[in-house]
Amino acid sequence: MTRLFVFSCLLAAIAACSSTRRDLAAAPLPDLSRVDPGVQAQVRGRYETLTRALAGRAEAPELAAAFGQYGMVLQAAEFYDVAEPSYLNAQKLAPDEIRWPYYLASLYKSRGETDKAEASYKRVLELRPDDLPTLIWLGRLHLDQGRPEAAEPLFARAFALAPRTVAVLAGLGRVAVAKRDYPQAVKYLEDALAIDPEAESLHAPLAAAYRGLGQLDKAQPHLRQWRNRDIFVPDPLQQDMDLLLESGLSYELRGVRAFEVRDWKSAAGFFRKGIELSHENTQLSRSLHHKLGTALYLDGDISGAREQFEDVVRHAPPGVLDESSAKANYSLGVLLASKGELEPAIQHLLAAIEYQPNYVEAHMAIADVLRRSGRGEAALPHYRDAIAINPRQTVARLGYAMALVQMRRYREARDWLDESVRLFSDRTDLKIALARLLAASPDARARDGARALQIAQQMFDAGEKSTSLGETIAMALAEQGNFAQAISIQRDIIAAAQRAGLTATVQRMTANLALYEHRQPCRTPWIEDDLVAVPTTNIAAESPASSPDVHSH
């Protein structure tokens, strides 16, 4: 009886499987003439695997995997019409597998079929209620449809899972703007930008929130900083899709992953492979050349890096905005400036701004090069531009102050630093600069030793223990005539600098010590070498690991 029962169940299962096979949709091989040979080979390979599975009467899980994986390579190659039935078949054969409804949702979203995308995302959440990427994507879908009330619980669940994920905070911020809860919107969006300052698309909803609060002075700078960039969503399934094809884009993404673990050689290898697969002068090929140059630079191959940057510059499209061309000109400008080739460096940095007018780093780099070459007056407008684009750019504020000091406009520098410290009370570099100018300005109208000592002492009491602060305290004490204590502190910081091997710093400190020993205050807040060394600009700031143009894919 038991054997008969088992045999009956087996027959029923076979019949059900046969019925399911009859219900499967056709998933033919598409016309592959428009794709690269490597992609053609991948698609054909997956199709042959599927054909063998069908011919060999594979079990449902194996057949589902064959259909699903064929759908993935088709979707990655943008053959959506053939990918869709492949996923539907996979979903029918393996109804508890989340990948197939997930990729179906992504496919429908790419085709603008929002109702179908919503249904598929909801199916994923039935199978896995706490799937973070799906919560984010479905929440965004609702926001784009003007349904913040449907998006809010999804982002709230996502926030409980990953409270410091920028995409989650961005979603909650957009929900709050839509609900006119402007204080909450500001909090979420400011928190998101604090975690990722390059999430520049958030400046538009943040500006809207500040306008809603009536704070137009805060809204305007955010409008200037807005750029249309996708917010990165941590999404392992989408990453599998991105890295699937043998294409220039997939190798660019592989290179970025290598950058994230600081493996410059592997990153360079991936970018080279991507260049081989991207034959024409396209935005992707220029991006790959720039990233290869950055990888070579970080690996110590300066000449190789320069060659890659120059290649992008040669092929830069004229008269249009182009991010990769901007970055290559920036990197080449910084590289030339480091070799003392200042005039060509400035020309490349100006070109970077032509290709990307709100390029803060390029404005900063030009300002730094001009200031370091003694052209402080010409540097000032570039520092102002950097601050106008990004009011949080406190390094530009410090550079602006150093340019004023270089031009001996000490009272202007004092007032500028005073304002900067009021705006950014947490920045110790700005406070030390203000205290040092108050203590040692050659212009008596800009000096205030008592206030300098008060600022420096408050920083020391708060835990700041740098040699720069120690020097500043000694300057303030000497300005007030307390030479004995100034000498004691100066000797202590000289000893600390000697232990650290800071020879050049020790020489400057020793000169100040000699002044105090002769009962003379310091009247040189910064020597020329200090003025040209602060702040610094470098190519590594353009590391592809943080490059939004890659993460947006």
C-alpha positions as CSV (number, residue, x, y, z in Angstrom):
1,M,0.0,0.0,0.0
2,T,2.8,2.4,0.9
3,R,4.6,1.7,-2.4
4,L,1.4,2.2,-4.4
5,F,0.9,5.6,-2.6
6,V,4.5,6.7,-3.3
7,F,4.2,5.7,-7.0
8,S,0.9,7.6,-7.3
9,C,2.5,10.7,-5.8
10,L,5.4,10.4,-8.3
11,L,3.1,10.1,-11.2
12,A,1.2,13.2,-10.0
13,A,4.4,15.1,-9.7
14,I,5.5,14.1,-13.2
15,A,2.1,15.1,-14.5
16,A,2.3,18.5,-12.8
17,C,5.8,19.1,-14.1
18,S,4.7,18.2,-17.6
19,S,1.7,20.5,-17.3
20,T,4.0,23.3,-16.0
21,R,6.4,22.8,-18.9
22,R,3.5,23.1,-21.4
23,D,2.5,26.4,-19.8
24,L,6.0,27.9,-20.1
25,A,6.4,30.9,-22.4
26,A,8.9,30.9,-25.3
27,A,12.3,32.5,-24.6
28,P,14.1,32.6,-28.0
29,L,17.5,33.8,-28.9
30,P,17.4,37.5,-29.8
31,D,19.3,39.2,-32.7
32,L,22.7,39.8,-31.2
33,S,24.3,41.7,-34.1
34,R,24.3,45.0,-32.2
35,V,26.3,43.8,-29.1
36,D,30.0,43.2,-28.5
37,P,31.3,39.7,-29.4
38,G,32.0,39.0,-25.7
39,V,28.4,39.7,-24.8
40,Q,27.2,37.6,-27.8
41,A,29.2,34.6,-26.5
42,Q,27.7,35.0,-23.0
43,V,24.1,35.2,-24.3
44,R,24.6,32.2,-26.5
45,G,26.2,30.2,-23.7
46,R,23.3,30.8,-21.4
47,Y,20.8,30.0,-24.2
48,E,22.6,26.7,-24.9
49,T,22.5,25.8,-21.1
50,L,18.7,26.5,-21.2
51,T,18.2,24.4,-24.3
52,R,20.0,21.5,-22.8
53,A,18.0,21.8,-19.6
54,L,14.8,21.7,-21.6
55,A,15.9,18.8,-23.8
56,G,17.2,16.8,-20.8
57,R,13.9,17.2,-18.9
58,A,15.7,18.8,-15.9
59,E,13.9,19.1,-12.6
60,A,12.0,22.3,-11.9
61,P,14.7,24.0,-9.7
62,E,17.4,23.4,-12.3
63,L,15.2,24.5,-15.1
64,A,14.1,27.6,-13.2
65,A,17.8,28.5,-12.7
66,A,18.5,28.1,-16.4
67,F,15.6,30.3,-17.3
68,G,16.5,32.9,-14.6
69,Q,20.2,33.1,-15.5
70,Y,19.3,33.4,-19.2
71,G,17.0,36.3,-18.3
72,M,19.7,38.0,-16.3
73,V,22.2,38.1,-19.2
74,L,19.4,39.3,-21.5
75,Q,18.4,42.0,-19.1
76,A,22.0,43.1,-18.6
77,A,22.3,43.4,-22.4
78,E,19.0,45.3,-22.5
79,F,17.0,42.6,-24.4
80,Y,14.0,43.2,-22.1
81,D,11.4,41.6,-24.3
82,V,13.0,38.2,-24.2
83,A,14.2,38.5,-20.6
84,E,10.7,39.0,-19.3
85,P,9.3,35.6,-20.3
86,S,12.5,34.0,-19.1
87,Y,11.9,35.4,-15.6
88,L,8.2,34.6,-15.7
89,N,9.1,31.0,-16.4
90,A,11.7,30.9,-13.7
91,Q,9.2,32.4,-11.2
92,K,6.6,29.8,-12.2
93,L,9.0,26.9,-11.7
94,A,10.5,28.3,-8.4
95,P,7.9,30.4,-6.8
96,D,9.8,30.8,-3.5
97,E,13.0,32.2,-5.1
98,I,13.2,36.0,-4.6
99,R,15.7,36.7,-7.5
100,W,13.2,36.2,-10.3
101,P,10.4,38.6,-9.0
102,Y,13.2,41.0,-8.0
103,Y,14.8,41.1,-11.5
104,L,11.3,41.3,-13.0
105,A,10.6,44.4,-10.9
106,S,13.8,46.0,-12.1
107,L,13.0,45.1,-15.7
108,Y,9.6,46.6,-15.5
109,K,11.0,49.7,-13.8
110,S,13.4,50.1,-16.7
111,R,10.5,49.9,-19.1
112,G,8.4,52.4,-17.2
113,E,5.8,49.8,-16.3
114,T,5.3,50.9,-12.7
115,D,2.2,48.9,-11.9
116,K,4.0,45.6,-12.8
117,A,7.2,46.8,-11.0
118,E,5.2,47.5,-7.9
119,A,3.5,44.0,-8.0
120,S,6.8,42.3,-8.4
121,Y,8.5,44.3,-5.6
122,K,5.6,43.4,-3.3
123,R,6.1,39.7,-4.2
124,V,9.7,40.0,-3.1
125,L,8.6,41.5,0.2
126,E,6.1,38.6,0.7
127,L,9.1,36.2,0.4
128,R,11.5,38.4,2.4
129,P,9.8,41.2,4.4
130,D,13.1,42.8,5.5
131,D,14.9,43.0,2.1
132,L,16.5,46.4,2.3
133,P,17.0,47.2,-1.4
134,T,13.4,46.2,-2.2
135,L,12.1,48.5,0.6
136,I,14.1,51.4,-0.9
137,W,13.2,50.7,-4.5
138,L,9.5,50.3,-3.8
139,G,9.5,53.4,-1.5
140,R,11.1,55.4,-4.3
141,L,8.5,54.1,-6.8
142,H,5.7,55.3,-4.6
143,L,7.4,58.7,-4.1
144,D,7.8,59.1,-7.9
145,Q,4.1,58.3,-8.2
146,G,3.2,61.1,-5.7
147,R,2.3,58.6,-3.0
148,P,4.4,59.6,0.1
149,E,1.9,57.9,2.4
150,A,2.6,54.5,0.8
151,A,6.4,55.2,0.8
152,E,6.7,56.2,4.4
153,P,6.2,52.8,6.1
154,L,8.6,51.2,3.7
155,F,11.4,53.7,4.5
156,A,10.6,53.5,8.2
157,R,11.2,49.7,8.0
158,A,14.4,50.3,6.1
159,F,15.5,52.9,8.7
160,A,15.0,50.3,11.4
161,L,17.3,48.0,9.5
162,A,20.0,50.5,8.3
163,P,19.7,53.9,9.9
164,R,22.8,55.4,8.4
165,T,22.1,54.3,4.8
166,V,22.0,57.5,2.7
167,A,19.3,56.1,0.3
168,V,17.1,55.5,3.4
169,L,17.6,58.9,4.9
170,A,17.0,60.5,1.4
171,G,13.7,58.6,1.1
172,L,12.5,59.7,4.5
173,G,13.6,63.3,3.7
174,R,11.6,63.3,0.5
175,V,8.6,61.9,2.3
176,A,8.8,64.6,4.9
177,V,9.1,67.3,2.2
178,A,6.0,65.9,0.6
179,K,4.1,66.0,3.9
180,R,5.4,69.5,4.6
181,D,7.1,68.4,7.7
182,Y,10.0,70.6,6.9
183,P,12.0,70.4,10.2
184,Q,12.1,66.6,9.9
185,A,13.0,66.8,6.2
186,V,16.0,69.1,7.0
187,K,17.2,66.7,9.7
188,Y,17.0,63.6,7.5
189,L,18.6,65.3,4.4
190,E,21.3,67.1,6.4
191,D,22.2,63.8,8.1
192,A,22.4,62.1,4.6
193,L,24.7,64.8,3.3
194,A,26.9,64.6,6.4
195,I,27.4,60.9,5.7
196,D,27.9,61.4,1.9
197,P,28.6,65.0,0.8
198,E,28.7,63.8,-2.8
199,A,25.0,62.9,-2.7
200,E,24.4,66.1,-4.6
201,S,20.9,65.4,-5.8
202,L,19.7,65.8,-2.2
203,H,20.4,69.6,-2.3
204,A,17.1,70.2,-4.3
205,P,14.7,68.6,-1.7
206,L,16.8,70.2,1.1
207,A,16.4,73.6,-0.6
208,A,12.7,73.0,-0.8
209,A,12.6,72.1,2.9
210,Y,14.5,75.3,3.9
211,R,12.1,77.4,1.6
212,G,9.2,75.7,3.4
213,L,10.7,76.9,6.7
214,G,11.1,80.4,5.3
215,Q,14.9,80.2,5.5
216,L,15.7,81.4,2.0
217,D,19.3,82.3,2.9
218,K,19.9,78.6,3.6
219,A,17.9,77.4,0.6
220,Q,19.8,79.3,-2.1
221,P,23.3,77.7,-1.6
222,H,21.7,74.2,-1.9
223,L,20.2,75.1,-5.3
224,R,23.7,76.0,-6.5
225,Q,25.1,72.6,-5.3
226,W,22.4,70.4,-6.9
227,R,23.5,67.9,-9.5
228,N,21.4,65.2,-11.0
229,R,23.0,62.1,-9.5
230,D,21.5,58.8,-8.4
231,I,21.8,58.0,-4.7
232,F,23.7,54.7,-4.3
233,V,21.5,51.8,-3.0
234,P,23.4,48.9,-1.4
235,D,22.0,46.1,-3.6
236,P,23.8,42.8,-3.9
237,L,21.4,41.4,-6.5
238,Q,21.8,44.5,-8.7
239,Q,25.6,44.3,-8.3
240,D,25.4,40.7,-9.6
241,M,23.6,42.1,-12.6
242,D,26.1,45.0,-13.1
243,L,29.1,42.7,-13.1
244,L,27.6,40.1,-15.3
245,L,28.5,41.1,-18.8
246,E,31.9,41.1,-20.4
247,S,31.5,44.8,-21.1
248,G,33.3,48.1,-20.5
249,L,30.8,49.1,-17.9
250,S,31.1,45.8,-15.9
251,Y,34.9,46.2,-15.9
252,E,34.6,49.7,-14.7
253,L,32.5,48.5,-11.8
254,R,35.0,45.7,-11.1
255,G,37.7,48.3,-10.9
256,V,35.7,50.4,-8.5
257,R,35.3,47.4,-6.2
258,A,39.1,46.9,-6.3
259,F,39.5,50.6,-5.4
260,E,37.3,50.1,-2.3
261,V,39.9,47.6,-0.9
262,R,42.9,49.8,-2.1
263,D,44.1,47.2,-4.6
264,W,45.4,49.7,-7.2
265,K,47.0,47.1,-9.5
266,S,43.9,45.0,-9.8
267,A,41.8,48.2,-10.4
268,A,44.2,49.3,-13.2
269,G,43.9,45.8,-14.8
270,F,40.1,46.0,-14.7
271,F,40.0,49.5,-16.2
272,R,42.4,48.4,-19.0
273,K,40.1,45.5,-19.9
274,G,37.2,47.9,-19.9
275,I,39.1,50.2,-22.3
276,E,39.8,47.2,-24.6
277,L,36.0,46.6,-24.8
278,S,35.1,50.3,-25.2
279,H,36.6,51.1,-28.6
280,E,35.0,54.4,-29.4
281,N,35.4,57.8,-27.8
282,T,32.4,57.7,-25.5
283,Q,31.7,59.0,-22.0
284,L,32.4,55.5,-20.7
285,S,35.7,55.2,-22.4
286,R,36.8,58.6,-21.1
287,S,35.7,57.6,-17.7
288,L,37.7,54.4,-17.9
289,H,40.9,56.3,-19.0
290,H,40.5,58.8,-16.2
291,K,40.0,56.0,-13.6
292,L,43.0,54.1,-15.0
293,G,45.1,57.2,-14.6
294,T,44.0,57.6,-11.0
295,A,44.9,53.9,-10.3
296,L,48.3,54.3,-11.8
297,Y,49.0,57.5,-9.9
298,L,48.1,55.9,-6.6
299,D,50.3,52.9,-7.5
300,G,53.2,55.2,-8.1
301,D,53.3,55.3,-11.9
302,I,53.1,59.0,-12.4
303,S,54.1,59.1,-16.1
304,G,51.5,56.4,-16.9
305,A,48.9,58.4,-15.0
306,R,49.8,61.5,-16.9
307,E,49.5,59.6,-20.2
308,Q,45.9,58.5,-19.4
309,F,44.8,62.0,-18.3
310,E,46.2,63.5,-21.5
311,D,44.4,60.9,-23.5
312,V,41.0,62.0,-22.1
313,V,41.9,65.7,-22.6
314,R,42.8,65.0,-26.2
315,H,39.4,63.3,-26.8
316,A,37.3,65.7,-24.7
317,P,34.2,66.9,-26.6
318,P,34.3,70.7,-27.2
319,G,31.6,73.0,-25.9
320,V,29.6,70.6,-23.7
321,L,29.5,69.5,-20.1
322,D,31.4,66.3,-19.5
323,E,32.4,65.0,-16.1
324,S,35.2,62.7,-17.2
325,S,36.9,65.5,-19.2
326,A,36.6,67.8,-16.2
327,K,38.1,65.2,-13.9
328,A,41.0,64.5,-16.3
329,N,41.8,68.2,-16.7
330,Y,41.7,68.6,-12.9
331,S,44.0,65.6,-12.3
332,L,46.4,66.7,-15.0
333,G,46.4,70.3,-13.5
334,V,47.2,69.0,-10.0
335,L,49.9,66.8,-11.4
336,L,51.5,69.6,-13.3
337,A,51.3,72.0,-10.3
338,S,53.1,69.4,-8.2
339,K,56.0,69.5,-10.7
340,G,56.1,73.3,-10.7
341,E,54.5,73.7,-14.1
342,L,52.1,76.3,-12.9
343,E,50.8,78.1,-16.0
344,P,49.8,74.9,-17.9
345,A,48.4,73.6,-14.6
346,I,46.1,76.7,-14.3
347,Q,45.0,76.2,-17.9
348,H,43.9,72.6,-17.3
349,L,42.1,73.6,-14.1
350,L,40.3,76.3,-15.9
351,A,39.3,73.8,-18.5
352,A,38.0,71.5,-15.7
353,I,35.6,74.3,-14.7
354,E,34.5,74.8,-18.3
355,Y,33.5,71.2,-18.5
356,Q,31.9,71.2,-15.0
357,P,31.2,74.8,-13.7
358,N,30.3,73.7,-10.1
359,Y,33.5,71.6,-9.7
360,V,34.5,72.7,-6.2
361,E,37.8,70.9,-6.2
362,A,38.9,72.6,-9.4
363,H,38.1,76.1,-8.1
364,M,40.0,75.2,-4.9
365,A,43.0,73.9,-6.9
366,I,43.3,77.0,-9.0
367,A,43.0,79.2,-5.9
368,D,45.7,77.2,-4.2
369,V,48.1,77.3,-7.2
370,L,47.6,81.1,-7.6
371,R,48.1,81.7,-3.9
372,R,51.2,79.5,-3.7
373,S,52.7,81.4,-6.6
374,G,52.2,84.7,-4.8
375,R,49.1,85.8,-6.7
376,G,46.7,86.1,-3.7
377,E,44.5,88.7,-5.4
378,A,43.8,86.4,-8.3
379,A,43.1,83.5,-5.9
380,L,40.4,85.2,-3.9
381,P,37.5,84.9,-6.5
382,H,38.2,81.2,-6.9
383,Y,38.0,80.6,-3.2
384,R,34.7,82.6,-3.2
385,D,33.4,80.5,-6.0
386,A,34.2,77.3,-4.1
387,I,32.4,78.7,-1.0
388,A,29.4,79.8,-3.1
389,I,29.0,76.3,-4.6
390,N,29.5,74.6,-1.2
391,P,29.2,76.8,1.9
392,R,30.5,73.9,4.0
393,Q,33.9,74.2,2.2
394,T,35.8,75.4,5.3
395,V,39.2,74.6,3.7
396,A,38.4,77.3,1.1
397,R,37.6,79.7,3.9
398,L,41.1,79.0,5.4
399,G,42.7,79.4,2.0
400,Y,40.9,82.7,1.6
401,A,42.3,83.9,4.9
402,M,45.8,82.8,4.0
403,A,45.6,84.8,0.8
404,L,44.6,87.9,2.7
405,V,47.4,87.5,5.1
406,Q,49.8,87.0,2.2
407,M,48.7,90.3,0.8
408,R,49.1,91.9,4.3
409,R,45.4,92.6,4.6
410,Y,45.4,91.6,8.2
411,R,42.3,93.2,9.5
412,E,40.2,91.7,6.6
413,A,41.7,88.3,7.4
414,R,40.8,88.7,11.0
415,D,37.2,89.7,10.2
416,W,36.9,86.9,7.7
417,L,38.2,84.3,10.2
418,D,35.9,85.8,12.9
419,E,32.9,85.2,10.7
420,S,34.2,81.7,9.7
421,V,34.5,80.6,13.3
422,R,31.0,81.8,14.1
423,L,29.7,79.8,11.2
424,F,31.8,76.7,11.9
425,S,32.5,76.7,15.6
426,D,33.6,73.0,15.5
427,R,36.6,73.7,13.1
428,T,39.8,73.8,15.2
429,D,41.9,74.9,12.1
430,L,39.8,78.1,11.8
431,K,40.0,78.8,15.5
432,I,43.8,78.4,15.6
433,A,44.2,80.6,12.6
434,L,42.1,83.3,14.2
435,A,43.9,83.1,17.5
436,R,47.3,83.1,15.8
437,L,46.4,86.3,13.8
438,L,45.1,88.0,16.9
439,A,48.3,87.1,18.8
440,A,51.0,87.9,16.2
441,S,49.6,90.2,13.4
442,P,52.1,92.8,12.2
443,D,49.2,95.2,12.1
444,A,48.5,96.4,15.7
445,R,44.9,97.2,14.7
446,A,44.3,93.5,14.1
447,R,45.9,92.2,17.3
448,D,44.2,91.3,20.6
449,G,46.4,89.1,22.7
450,A,43.9,88.6,25.5
451,R,41.2,87.3,23.1
452,A,43.8,85.1,21.3
453,L,44.7,83.5,24.6
454,Q,41.1,83.0,25.6
455,I,40.3,81.2,22.3
456,A,43.5,79.1,22.5
457,Q,42.9,78.2,26.2
458,Q,39.3,77.1,25.5
459,M,40.6,74.8,22.8
460,F,43.2,73.4,25.1
461,D,40.7,72.8,27.9
462,A,38.4,71.0,25.3
463,G,41.2,68.5,24.6
464,E,43.1,70.0,21.6
465,K,46.8,69.2,22.2
466,S,48.5,69.9,18.9
467,T,51.9,71.6,18.5
468,S,50.2,74.3,16.4
469,L,48.0,75.2,19.3
470,G,50.9,75.2,21.7
471,E,52.8,77.7,19.4
472,T,49.7,79.9,19.3
473,I,49.4,79.9,23.1
474,A,53.0,80.9,23.4
475,M,52.5,83.7,20.8
476,A,49.5,85.0,22.8
477,L,51.4,84.9,26.1
478,A,54.3,86.8,24.6
479,E,52.0,89.4,23.2
480,Q,50.7,89.9,26.7
481,G,54.2,90.2,28.1
482,N,54.2,86.9,29.9
483,F,57.5,85.8,28.4
484,A,58.5,83.3,31.1
485,Q,55.5,81.1,30.4
486,A,55.8,81.6,26.6
487,I,59.4,80.4,26.8
488,S,58.4,77.3,28.9
489,I,55.6,76.3,26.5
490,Q,57.8,77.0,23.4
491,R,60.6,74.8,24.7
492,D,58.1,72.0,25.4
493,I,56.7,72.0,21.9
494,I,60.2,72.2,20.4
495,A,61.1,69.0,22.3
496,A,57.9,67.4,21.0
497,A,58.7,68.4,17.4
498,Q,62.3,67.1,17.7
499,R,61.0,63.7,18.9
500,A,58.7,63.7,15.9
501,G,61.6,64.5,13.5
502,L,60.0,67.8,12.3
503,T,63.3,69.5,11.5
504,A,61.9,72.5,9.5
505,T,59.2,73.1,12.2
506,V,61.9,73.0,14.9
507,Q,63.9,75.7,13.1
508,R,60.9,78.1,12.9
509,M,60.0,77.4,16.6
510,T,63.5,78.0,17.7
511,A,63.5,81.5,16.0
512,N,60.3,82.3,18.0
513,L,61.9,81.0,21.2
514,A,64.8,83.4,20.6
515,L,62.4,86.3,20.4
516,Y,60.7,85.4,23.6
517,E,64.1,85.0,25.4
518,H,64.9,88.6,24.3
519,R,61.5,89.7,25.6
520,Q,60.1,90.3,22.2
521,P,56.7,89.1,20.9
522,C,56.2,87.3,17.6
523,R,55.0,89.4,14.7
524,T,55.0,86.7,12.1
525,P,51.8,84.5,12.5
526,W,52.9,82.4,9.5
527,I,56.1,82.3,7.6
528,E,55.8,82.2,3.8
529,D,56.3,78.4,3.7
530,D,53.3,78.0,6.0
531,L,51.2,80.2,3.8
532,V,51.8,78.2,0.7
533,A,51.4,74.8,2.4
534,V,47.8,75.3,3.6
535,P,45.5,73.9,2.3
536,T,46.6,71.1,-0.1
537,T,44.9,69.6,-3.2
538,N,45.6,66.2,-4.5
539,I,44.6,63.8,-7.3
540,A,43.5,61.1,-4.8
541,A,40.5,63.3,-4.0
542,E,39.1,62.0,-7.3
543,S,39.4,58.3,-6.3
544,P,36.9,56.2,-8.4
545,A,35.9,54.4,-5.2
546,S,33.8,57.5,-4.3
547,S,32.9,58.5,-7.8
548,P,29.1,59.0,-8.1
549,D,29.2,58.6,-11.9
550,V,30.1,54.9,-11.3
551,H,27.8,54.2,-8.4
552,S,24.8,55.6,-10.2
553,H,24.7,52.6,-12.6
